[in-house]
Amino acid sequence: MSAAPMRLGGRTFDFAREVAVMAIVNRTPDSFYDRGRTDALEAAVAAAERAVEDGADWIDIGGAKFAPGPPVPVAEEIDRVVPVVAAMAGSGAVISVDTFHAQVAREALAAGAHVVNDTTGLSDPAMAQVLVESGAAVIVTHSLAAPRTPYPSPRYDDVVGEVAAFLRDRVARAEAAGVASDRIIVDPGHDLNKHTLDSLELTRRLGEIVAIGYPTLVALSNKDFVGESLGRPRGERVEGSIAAAVYAVMQGARIVRVHNVRETVDAMRMVSAIEGWREPVYLEHNR
């Protein structure tokens, strides 16, 4: 992983010794976890503000989930995400837009977003140009399906090797188009067109993804591989999600995308204290 600090919005992250917590805010009636609880504009902005209060470094705003479902018109997706981006532009948090449409990215960046979180690995041919023109950072994620379409029974000979090869290829395409290497983050895409055993192996061998050389994001929060591993329904996966996040950070992940912000912030701060990356808040015991 590059030792150079990464500038995102008004923040500088030293990912050699720092973990960023990214809070998920979805304005979608069919979101995986929130089930539409933050679909209304006021609810989405309130959730984003609460996440910052709970210690989130980063807000990821989405208006159309990757998972199968009816297409969301680009204009509607813009109407969902841009007002939330604009409302949070002065919050001090890094703001990303979770989209695979270049036009949505362009509008969100103009409204104050700093990063494009593309769960399709830059499937839109126009996305790279938007990134070059704006200077925004991008999260390049592994997935196989076209957005909003099913991809039943994915099979890999070596899931980690194939994910790493995909990410190297898409990063190379971005750089060839003019995206600066210090503007790129990679995400192996846990559960995106992958079975539970695939996601567990990706977590176990995450160091091979980190070795590609870019800051690595993991989106593990409340996912089905956690639920299936523990036999827990969607609302009872917080502890498993945090355990997976801690494990991933110890393998080199430096950005964790989460629903349960306060609990994850405490876990990441504890890991950072143990590693010597941050000082304890106070020192009284046996002093």
Order of alpha helices (4+ residues) and beta strands (2+ residues): beta-beta-beta-alpha-beta-alpha-beta-alpha-beta-alpha-beta-alpha-beta-alpha-alpha-beta-alpha-alpha-beta-alpha
